[in-house]
Amino acid sequence: MDKHQTLKHYFGHDAFRPGQETLIDALLDGRDALGIMPTGAGKSMCYQIPALMLEGITLVVSPLISLMKDQVAALKSAGVAAAYLNSSLTPRQLELATERAMQGAYRIIYVAPERLETASFRRFACAAPIRLIAVDEAHCVSQWGQDFRPNYLKIADFIELLPHRPAVGAFTATATRRVRDDIMRLLRLRSPVTATTGFDRPNLFFEVAQPRSKYAALKAILATRRGESGIVYCATRKTVEEVTDKLTREGYPVSRYHAGLSDEERQRNQEDFQFDRVSVMVATNAFGMGIDKSNVSFVIHYNMPRSMEAYYQEAGRAGRDGSDAVCVLLYSGQDVITGRWMIDHAEPNPELTEQERRMIRSQDEQRLRQMADYCTGSGCLRGAILRYFGQEAPERCGACSRCTGGQYAFVNGLERERRRHSTAQTEAAPVPRGGMQVSAYEDGDILMPIKPGVRLGHSTPAPAEEVDDTLFGQLRACRMRLARGLGVPPYVIAADKTLTDMARRKPRSLNEMLEVYGMGTAKVGKYGDAFLEVIRRYGSGPVSGIREKSSAAAPPAPRKATRRGGRRAADKAAPGWSSEEEERLRRGYLAGVSIAQLAAIHGRPEDEVRGELAKLHLILDQARLEQYGVALPEEDGDA
């Protein structure tokens, strides 16, 4: 397959996004590459596509265990053989995964930077056919970045140890010019092909508000976004606890995350959020860099972050699937005082000289002032963000509170009068669902909800998307059932944007399902039938005939047991399974779907599914499946 066929087959996309092809072509040609692309722009695709096209192993260096786990789960869901090696695995699991990697079982392996320093991994790396190394979150290599990690400084030494230097790709979402130069220098990139696609996230609406009561403002916002997934960032652990306790007492489905919790609770709370068991996470900045959750529709900063880099990275966790999302910063002067205190009491980095520490402190103070200017200024918010990162921007974007009058406006006194008479500012942009508008009441900070699709300052509804919300809800419920059965986050099965497109298109066959955004061949083979069944039941009439669309020939169907009279013995031996269900079961199994997945899809116990497969003579050994070009899913416990 070429790069376009690979993109469609595994990831269900018809075209590359800006910058992706440039980086993919460079890595396929054996050249180093540096990609600076905003969150949600598809950085991972830039190394995953080459990994699937090159012979050998692609090594991905990633800073957080949760990020590795989710990305590997998503790759497996797309039909890609991937694994991760980190401290979450037992010694036996690490040994098994390394053995399988040497046997060529994985195309992509994720590792934490500290693992590169271990003798056992270095022995493996020197013997393994590593063809590409991708460094994710590459800004962590720079002490001038917001997430400096000393272990990243050892990556270049590790690469130099390999008997044959592979191509190296470095990727980050937020990097100033100084950080970019550090990435190239400290990772020792060789004349890298560079693609900077810009930092703009057009689907994000930015707002800064200064309410008298932040908690009242937070509740007002959450009241308009019930059932949606979002993150509330707080500056301190104490604030996280206070906000979480208040929201919990009032019945909001929230969880908490900060460094003061035990590892077990942090993991449990993060999974609750990932699996949509709670819709809102209240957290410090300890939460997020490893979060790949695609359906976060809002990020609220309860306190001002200490830098634009931190703010944009955290706010960028909204709208990763391209859907409209809002980013609201609730500002007060106390935030600046808190920020200064945290800079004063920051733990010094022992690996830096005293002069370097003073320089970094001075830079931190400057970043804090720039962040305060962002919150208190009068210019376009999006323009301020883009210019901070060195990108030109128009004076007005039409999608921030400074340009439109705001979605979540908290005003009183003279400020209310200014906004009430500033009609020119309130006509620029449509408001996504759940927007808010200032009331004309005399006292306090008042918000009144704007109806979905209504523009600020207008009463004419904006054109609505042709999406059947009822069907969308049923598809989400189906996704949740599949996710629970497989033990993966729902967005690993399909992003909200995928379900939205599915509800709009209403596909009637697996061939038509392949046209849905994000539904590649592997995902259609694994989950297509389950979603088609929801659509069939919602509509009327049977699902149309199915013909797999694949670059390879479909595997031959094994013969089914027969008996005299022409009736299949399986029909009599397995009552309750219709011929259509048996056909879906057969096709799903031969496509590599696991027993657990089939049980989730068909809504039956695993033992019953396993028994039916045996009666239909479909449980084959690995050699037979490989003859058909199909790999068995990995057993639980593998990396």
C-alpha positions in Angstrom: 0.0 0.0 0.0 1.1 3.6 -0.6 0.8 6.3 2.0 -2.7 7.3 0.9 -3.9 3.7 1.0 -2.3 3.2 4.4 -4.0 6.3 5.7 -7.4 5.1 4.5 -7.0 1.4 5.4 -5.9 1.9 9.0 -7.2 5.3 10.0 -10.2 5.9 7.8 -9.1 9.3 6.4 -9.2 10.2 2.7 -6.6 13.0 2.8 -3.7 14.2 4.8 -3.8 17.3 6.9 -1.4 20.3 6.3 2.2 19.4 7.0 1.7 15.7 7.4 2.8 14.6 3.9 6.0 16.7 4.1 7.1 15.0 7.3 5.9 11.5 6.2 7.9 11.8 2.9 11.0 12.9 4.8 10.9 10.0 7.2 10.2 7.5 4.4 13.2 8.9 2.6 15.4 8.3 5.7 15.7 12.0 6.5 15.3 13.6 10.0 12.2 15.7 10.5 10.8 18.3 13.0 7.0 18.8 13.2 5.5 21.7 15.1 1.8 21.2 14.9 -1.0 22.2 17.3 -2.8 19.6 19.4 -5.3 17.7 17.3 -3.5 18.4 14.0 -2.4 14.8 13.7 1.3 14.7 14.8 1.2 11.0 15.6 0.1 10.2 12.0 3.4 11.7 10.8 5.3 8.8 12.3 2.6 6.1 12.3 2.2 6.1 8.6 6.0 5.6 7.9 6.1 3.0 10.6 3.5 0.9 8.8 5.3 1.3 5.4 8.9 0.8 6.5 10.4 -2.6 7.3 11.4 -3.1 10.9 10.5 -1.4 14.1 9.6 2.2 14.9 10.5 3.3 18.4 8.4 6.1 19.9 9.8 8.0 22.9 6.9 9.3 24.9 6.9 10.9 28.4 3.9 9.5 30.1 2.6 5.9 30.6 -1.0 6.9 30.2 -0.2 8.4 26.7 1.5 5.2 25.6 -1.3 2.9 26.9 -4.0 4.9 25.1 -2.1 5.3 21.9 -1.3 1.6 21.8 -4.9 0.7 22.4 -6.0 3.0 19.6 -3.4 1.5 17.2 -4.6 -2.1 18.1 -8.2 -1.0 17.5 -7.1 0.2 14.0 -5.4 -3.1 13.3 -1.8 -2.1 14.0 0.6 -4.4 15.9 1.9 -2.1 18.7 3.3 -2.4 22.2 4.7 -0.3 25.0 7.6 -0.9 27.4 7.4 0.9 30.7 7.2 0.5 34.5 3.5 -0.5 34.4 4.5 -3.9 33.1 5.7 -6.8 35.2 9.2 -8.2 34.6 7.6 -11.2 32.9 5.5 -9.0 30.6 8.6 -6.9 29.7 10.5 -10.0 28.9 7.7 -11.4 26.8 7.1 -8.2 24.9 10.9 -7.9 24.2 10.9 -11.4 22.9 7.9 -10.8 20.7 9.5 -7.6 19.4 12.7 -9.4 18.4 10.5 -11.9 16.5 8.9 -9.0 14.5 5.5 -9.0 16.2 5.3 -5.2 16.5 5.6 -2.4 14.1 5.5 0.4 16.7 6.9 0.3 20.2 6.4 3.1 22.7 9.0 3.6 25.5 9.6 6.1 28.2 12.9 8.1 27.9 14.4 6.6 31.1 14.1 3.1 29.6 16.7 4.0 26.9 19.3 4.2 29.7 18.8 0.6 30.8 21.4 -2.0 29.8 18.7 -4.6 28.8 16.9 -2.3 26.5 20.1 -1.1 24.9 21.0 -4.7 24.1 17.6 -5.2 22.6 17.9 -2.0 20.6 21.3 -2.8 19.2 20.0 -6.2 18.0 16.6 -5.1 16.7 15.9 -3.7 13.2 15.0 -0.1 14.3 14.3 1.9 11.2 12.7 5.0 12.7 12.8 6.9 16.1 10.0 9.4 16.9 10.4 11.7 19.8 6.9 12.8 21.0 6.5 16.0 23.1 10.0 17.0 21.9 9.9 20.3 23.8 10.6 18.3 26.9 14.3 18.3 25.9 14.6 22.1 26.4 15.1 23.7 29.8 13.4 26.7 28.3 10.3 24.7 27.6 7.4 24.3 30.1 7.9 20.6 30.6 11.7 20.1 30.8 12.6 16.5 31.5 16.3 15.8 32.0 15.9 12.2 30.7 15.2 13.7 27.2 18.8 14.9 27.1 19.9 11.3 27.0 18.0 10.5 23.8 20.7 11.6 21.4 23.3 9.5 23.2 21.1 6.5 22.9 20.6 7.1 19.1 24.4 7.3 18.7 24.8 3.9 20.3 22.8 2.1 17.6 24.8 0.2 15.0 22.8 2.0 12.2 21.4 5.4 12.8 17.7 5.5 11.9 15.8 8.5 10.7 14.7 10.6 13.7 11.4 12.6 13.9 10.7 15.1 16.6 7.2 16.4 17.3 5.7 19.1 19.5 2.6 21.3 19.7 4.0 24.3 21.5 7.5 25.7 20.9 9.0 29.2 20.7 11.9 29.8 18.4 14.4 29.2 21.3 12.8 25.8 22.1 12.8 24.8 18.4 16.5 25.5 18.2 17.1 23.5 21.4 15.1 20.5 19.9 17.3 20.4 16.8 20.5 20.9 18.7 20.0 18.6 21.7 18.4 15.8 19.7 21.2 16.2 17.2 18.9 16.2 14.2 20.7 16.2 10.9 19.4 18.8 8.5 15.8 18.1 9.4 12.9 18.7 7.1 10.8 21.1 9.2 7.0 21.6 9.0 5.4 24.3 11.1 1.7 24.3 10.3 0.8 27.2 12.6 -0.6 27.2 16.1 -4.1 28.2 15.3 -7.0 25.9 16.4 -10.0 27.3 14.5 -12.5 25.1 16.3 -11.6 26.6 19.7 -13.4 29.6 21.1 -11.3 31.5 23.6 -12.7 33.6 26.5 -11.4 35.4 29.5 -13.9 36.4 32.2 -13.4 38.2 35.5 -16.4 37.1 37.7 -16.8 38.2 41.3 -17.4 34.6 42.2 -15.4 32.0 40.3 -17.4 29.1 41.7 -20.7 30.6 40.7 -19.3 31.2 37.3 -18.1 27.7 37.0 -21.5 26.3 38.0 -23.2 28.5 35.5 -21.0 27.2 32.7 -21.3 23.5 33.7 -25.1 23.9 33.8 -25.1 24.7 30.1 -22.8 21.7 29.2 -24.4 18.8 31.1 -23.4 15.5 29.7 -20.4 16.9 27.9 -16.8 16.0 28.7 -14.6 18.8 30.1 -11.6 19.7 32.3 -11.4 22.3 35.0 -7.8 23.3 35.8 -6.9 24.8 39.2 -3.6 26.3 40.3 -3.3 24.4 43.6 -4.2 21.0 45.1 -6.2 22.8 47.8 -8.4 24.5 45.1 -8.9 21.2 43.3 -10.1 19.7 46.6 -12.4 22.6 47.4 -14.0 22.8 43.9 -14.4 19.0 43.6 -16.1 18.8 47.0 -18.5 21.5 46.2 -19.4 20.1 42.8 -19.8 16.6 44.2 -22.2 17.8 47.0 -24.3 19.5 44.3 -24.5 16.3 42.3 -22.1 17.0 39.4 -20.3 13.9 38.0 -16.8 15.0 38.7 -13.4 13.5 39.7 -10.1 15.0 40.8 -6.5 14.7 39.9 -3.3 16.1 41.5 0.1 15.0 42.6 -0.9 14.7 46.2 -3.2 11.6 45.5 -1.9 8.1 45.6 -0.9 6.5 42.3 -3.9 4.1 42.6 -6.4 7.0 43.0 -4.9 9.0 40.2 -5.1 6.1 37.9 -8.6 5.2 38.9 -9.8 8.8 38.6 -8.1 9.2 35.2 -9.8 6.0 33.9 -13.2 7.2 35.2 -12.7 10.3 33.1 -11.3 8.4 30.1 -14.1 5.9 30.2 -16.8 8.6 30.5 -17.8 7.3 34.0 -17.5 11.0 35.1 -17.8 13.9 32.6 -15.7 16.5 34.4 -12.1 16.3 35.7 -11.0 18.9 38.2 -7.2 18.9 38.2 -3.9 20.7 38.6 -1.5 20.8 35.6 -0.3 17.4 36.7 -3.2 16.1 34.6 -3.2 16.1 30.9 -0.1 15.7 28.8 -0.8 12.0 28.4 -4.5 12.5 27.7 -5.6 11.6 24.2 -9.4 11.9 24.9 -10.9 13.2 21.7 -14.4 14.3 23.0 -13.4 17.0 25.5 -15.7 19.9 24.5 -14.6 22.5 27.1 -11.6 23.4 29.2 -12.1 25.9 32.0 -9.2 27.5 33.8 -10.3 28.3 37.3 -7.0 30.1 37.8 -4.6 31.7 35.4 -1.7 29.5 34.4 1.8 30.8 34.7 2.7 30.8 31.1 1.2 31.0 27.6 2.8 27.6 26.7 1.1 25.9 29.7 -2.2 27.6 29.0 -2.3 26.8 25.3 -1.3 23.2 25.9 -4.0 22.7 28.5 -6.7 24.6 26.6 -5.7 22.6 23.5 -7.0 19.4 25.1 -10.5 20.5 24.1 -11.8 19.7 20.6 -9.1 17.2 19.6 -11.4 15.6 17.1 -12.0 18.9 15.3 -15.4 19.6 16.9 -16.3 23.0 18.3 -15.1 23.5 21.8 -14.7 26.4 24.3 -11.8 27.4 26.5 -12.7 29.8 29.3 -10.2 31.4 31.7 -11.7 32.8 34.9 -9.2 35.5 36.0 -8.6 37.5 39.1 -5.7 39.5 40.5 -5.1 36.9 43.1 -4.0 34.5 40.3 -0.9 36.7 39.7 0.0 36.6 43.4 -0.4 32.8 43.5 1.8 32.5 40.4 4.6 34.6 41.9 4.4 32.5 45.1 4.8 29.3 43.1 7.7 30.7 41.1 9.4 31.7 44.4 8.9 28.2 45.9 9.6 26.1 42.8 11.9 23.1 43.5 15.4 24.0 42.0 16.7 21.7 39.3 20.0 20.3 40.6 21.3 19.7 37.1 21.4 23.5 36.3 24.0 26.0 37.3 23.1 28.9 39.5 23.3 31.3 36.6 20.9 29.1 34.5 18.5 29.0 37.5 18.4 32.7 37.7 17.8 33.0 33.9 14.9 30.5 34.1 13.4 32.4 37.1 13.6 35.6 35.2 12.0 34.0 32.2 9.2 32.5 34.4 8.5 35.9 35.8 8.3 37.4 32.3 5.9 34.6 31.2 3.7 35.3 34.2 3.5 39.0 33.2 2.7 38.1 29.6 -0.1 35.8 30.8 -1.5 38.6 33.0 -1.4 40.9 30.0 -3.3 38.3 28.0 -6.0 38.3 30.7 -6.4 42.0 31.2 -5.7 43.4 27.7 -8.2 44.5 25.2 -7.0 42.9 22.0 -8.1 39.7 20.2 -7.2 36.7 22.4 -6.4 34.4 19.5 -4.2 37.0 18.0 -2.3 37.3 21.3 -1.7 33.6 21.5 -0.5 33.3 17.9 1.8 36.3 18.1 3.3 34.9 21.3 4.4 31.9 19.3 5.8 34.0 16.5 2.9 33.7 14.1 1.2 36.6 12.3 -2.5 37.1 13.1 -5.3 39.5 12.1 -6.5 42.1 14.5 -9.8 40.3 15.0 -10.5 36.6 14.8 -14.3 36.6 15.3 -14.1 33.6 17.6 -13.0 34.9 21.0 -14.6 37.0 23.7 -12.8 40.1 22.8 -14.1 40.0 19.2 -17.7 38.8 19.9 -18.6 40.0 23.3 -18.2 36.6 24.8 -20.1 33.4 25.3 -19.7 33.3 29.0 -19.8 37.0 30.1 -19.7 37.9 33.8 -20.2 41.6 34.2 -21.5 44.3 36.5 -21.6 48.0 36.9 -19.8 50.1 34.2 -18.5 47.0 32.5 -22.1 45.9 31.9 -22.9 49.2 30.3 -19.9 49.1 28.0 -20.9 45.6 26.8 -24.6 46.5 26.5 -23.8 49.3 24.2 -21.0 47.6 22.3 -23.2 46.1 19.7 -20.5 46.1 17.1 -18.6 43.5 19.1 -21.6 41.2 19.5 -22.3 40.3 15.9 -19.2 38.6 14.8 -19.5 34.9 15.3 -21.9 32.1 15.9 -22.0 30.6 19.4 -21.6 26.9 19.9 -24.1 25.0 21.9 -24.5 26.1 25.5 -23.3 29.7 25.0 -24.2 32.3 27.5 -25.2 36.0 27.3 -25.1 38.8 29.8 -28.5 39.8 31.3 -29.4 43.4 32.0 -30.1 42.8 35.7 -28.8 45.4 38.2 -26.8 43.4 40.6 -24.2 40.6 40.7 -22.7 38.5 38.0 -25.6 37.2 35.9 -25.6 34.8 32.9 -28.4 33.8 30.7 -28.1 30.8 28.3 -28.2 31.5 24.6 -30.2 29.0 22.6 -28.1 26.6 20.5 -27.3 28.1 17.1 -28.2 31.7 18.0 -25.7 34.4 17.3 -24.9 37.0 20.0 -26.9 40.1 19.2 -29.1 38.3 16.8 -32.3 36.3 17.0 -32.0 34.4 13.7 -30.9 30.8 14.2 -27.7 29.9 12.4 -27.8 26.8 10.1 -27.8 23.7 12.2 -25.8 20.5 11.3 -28.0 17.8 9.8 -27.3 15.3 12.6 -29.9 13.1 14.1 -29.3 13.6 17.8 -31.3 10.6 18.8 -29.3 8.3 16.6 -26.1 9.9 17.7 -27.1 9.1 21.3 -27.8 5.5 20.4 -24.4 5.2 18.6 -22.7 6.6 21.7 -24.4 4.0 23.8 -23.3 1.2 21.4 -19.7 2.6 21.6 -19.8 2.5 25.4 -21.0 -1.1 25.3 -18.1 -2.1 23.0 -15.6 -0.1 25.1 -16.7 -1.8 28.3 -16.5 -5.2 26.8 -13.0 -4.6 25.5 -11.8 -2.6 28.5 -10.7 0.5 26.5 -11.8 4.1 26.5 -14.8 4.8 24.2 -12.8 7.2 22.0 -10.5 4.3 21.1 -13.5 2.7 19.4 -14.6 5.9 17.6 -14.3 9.6 18.2 -17.4 11.7 18.6 -16.7 13.3 15.2 -16.8 9.8 13.7 -20.2 9.1 15.4 -21.5 12.5 14.2 -20.5 11.6 10.6 -22.1 8.2 11.1 -25.4 9.6 12.3 -25.4 12.0 9.4 -24.6 9.5 6.7 -26.6 6.5 8.1 -24.5 3.9 6.3 -26.4 0.7 5.4 -23.4 -1.6 4.7 -19.8 -2.1 5.6 -18.8 -0.6 2.3 -20.7 2.5 3.1 -19.3 2.4 6.7 -15.8 2.7 5.1 -16.8 6.2 3.9 -17.4 7.4 7.5 -14.7 9.7 8.9 -12.2 7.8 10.9 -13.5 4.3 10.1 -10.7 2.4 8.5 -10.8 -1.2 7.3 -9.8 -2.7 10.6 -12.3 -0.7 12.6 -15.1 -1.5 10.2 -14.2 -5.2 10.4 -14.3 -5.1 14.2 -17.1 -2.7 15.0 -18.9 -2.0 11.8 -21.6 -4.6 12.3 -22.5 -3.4 15.8 -23.0 0.2 14.6 -24.9 -1.0 11.5 -27.2 -2.9 13.8 -28.0 0.3 15.7 -28.7 2.2 12.5 -30.8 -0.7 11.1 -32.9 -0.8 14.3 -33.3 3.0 14.3 -34.4 3.1 10.7 -36.4 0.4 8.9 -35.5 -2.5 6.6 -32.6 -4.9 6.6 -29.0 -3.9 6.3 -27.9 -4.3 2.7 -25.5 -6.9 1.5 -21.9 -6.6 2.7 -18.8 -6.9 0.6 -15.5 -6.2 2.3 -13.3 -3.6 0.7 -9.7 -4.5 1.2 -6.4 -4.3 -0.6 -5.9 -8.0 -0.1 -8.1 -10.9 -1.1 -10.6 -11.9 1.5 -9.8 -15.2 3.3 -11.7 -18.2 2.2 -14.6 -19.2 4.4 -14.0 -22.5 6.2 -16.4 -25.2 5.4 -19.3 -25.6 7.9 -20.5 -28.9 9.2 -23.4 -30.4 7.3 -25.7 -33.3 7.9 -28.2 -35.3 5.8 -31.2 -33.3 4.5 -29.0 -30.3 3.6 -29.5 -28.5 6.9 -26.4 -27.2 8.6 -25.7 -29.1 11.9 -24.7 -25.8 13.4 -28.3 -24.5 13.0 -29.6 -27.3 15.1 -26.7 -27.3 17.6 -26.8 -23.6 18.3 -30.4 -22.4 18.7 -30.8 -18.6 19.1 -28.2 -17.7 16.5 -29.7 -16.6 13.2 -27.9 -17.2 9.9 -27.2 -13.5 9.7 -25.6 -13.5 13.2 -23.5 -16.5 12.3 -22.3 -14.8 9.2 -21.3 -11.7 11.1 -19.6 -13.9 13.7 -17.7 -15.8 11.1 -16.6 -12.6 9.3 -15.6 -10.8 12.5 -13.5 -13.7 13.7 -11.7 -14.1 10.5 -11.0 -10.4 10.5 -9.1 -10.8 13.7 -11.7 -9.8 16.2 -11.1 -11.3 19.7 -13.6 -13.5 21.6 -14.1 -10.6 24.1 -14.8 -8.2 21.2 -17.2 -10.6 19.6 -19.0 -11.1 22.8 -19.4 -7.3 23.3 -20.6 -6.9 19.7 -23.2 -9.6 19.9 -24.2 -9.0 23.5 -23.6 -12.6 24.5 -21.3 -14.3 27.1 -17.8 -15.2 25.9 -18.4 -18.9 26.6 -21.4 -18.9 24.3 -19.5 -17.1 21.5 -16.5 -19.5 21.9 -18.9 -22.5 21.7 -20.6 -21.2 18.6 -17.3 -20.7 16.9 -16.3 -24.2 17.7 -19.6 -25.6 16.4 -19.1 -23.7 13.2 -15.5 -25.1 12.9 -14.1 -21.5 13.0 -11.6 -21.7 15.8 -8.4 -22.2 13.9 -4.8 -22.3 14.9 -2.3 -19.5 14.3 -0.7 -21.1 11.3 -4.1 -21.5 9.5 -5.0 -17.8 10.2 -1.6 -16.6 9.0 -2.3 -18.6 5.8 -5.4 -16.4 5.4 -3.3 -13.3 6.2 -5.0 -12.8 9.6 -3.3 -12.4 12.9 -4.8 -13.5 16.1 -5.4 -10.7 18.7 -3.0 -10.7 21.6 -4.0 -12.3 24.8 -4.5 -10.3 28.0 -1.3 -9.5 29.8 0.8 -8.9 26.7 2.3 -5.4 26.3 
